[in-house]
Amino acid sequence: MSSINRNINLDTLYRQVIMDHYKNPRNRGEMEDGDVTINMNNPTCGDRIQLQFKVEDGIVKDVKYDGEGCSISMSSASMMTQAIKGLEIEKALKLSKIFSEMMQGKEFEDNDDLDLGDIEALSGVAKFPARIKCATLAWKAMEKGLGNE
């Protein structure tokens, strides 16, 4: 298979993963007993998010999000919540740094103890500078919420 066909197949797979998270969001909703609630928005496109965390002993025990926005913004929130649930705060913030590097089109540090999983499907967003803020909104909210812990 040529590299062009491989790239097209990978792009198709990534689009499918993004749309799956958009249509079947993980961890969407509100938490009644959250420790931290963060509200953020992206005024340039109208995306908004509310993140809620339950943190115990330095570990993200639960995380929920709610909001509205484009498929990239909401899919990224779904992927992020899925990835950080159960992680130590330090590792969640490290994962956010890796995601930020990926969004800047940089080579990101592959980390054995952190699995990007579905998040890697958002790597193509780096080619569209106007959409990077959409993809990073939930991550910035997470950094703001967990960075204050």
ABEGO torsion letter per residue (X at the ends): XBAAAAAAAAAAAAAAAAAAAAABBBGBEBBAABABBBBBBBAAAGBBBBBBBBBBGGBBABBBBBEBEBAAAAAAAAAAAAAABGBBAAAAAAAAAAAAAAAAGBBBBBBAABBAEAAAAAAAAAABAAAAAAAAAAAAAAAAAAAAX
